[in-house]
Amino acid sequence: MTHQPSTDRPELPADWATDPYWRAAMEILDGFPADDARIWAHVSPAGIDYRQILDEGWSGGQRRVLLTAAALWDGRTAPLLDVLAGVSDVWWERISEAMRLLRDGLR
């Protein structure tokens, strides 16, 4: 029997709530539906495969959000002006909270 990766949001270990990178990433990713396989098939306790996530089909705004999440996760560059001008207020609030969580966790 072949193991198929889950396409629902995985339960992650509770202690990861103290890891600022996981907290920031999940703050953003939790803005997507819990059954969106384009996201959750690539998230596991081992990590987040943003390369695979970004290869899925996304609108321009969604892609900007995901590029920002990837930047907070592993130091990629996200063009700030694209993010400022190209995401909805709801996503901007989520991104702002993720940045705050990461900043607070790194202090």
BELPEHU-V457699 format. One record per helix or strand of 2 or more residues. SS is the DSSP state (helix for helix, strand for strand). FROM is the first residue (numbers start at 1). TO is the last residue. Records with the same first field share a line. If there is no record, write none. Layout:
SS->FROM-TO / FROM-TO
This chain:
helix->14-18 / 20-29 / 37-40 / 50-54 / 60-74 / 80-86 / 89-106
strand->43-44 / 47-48
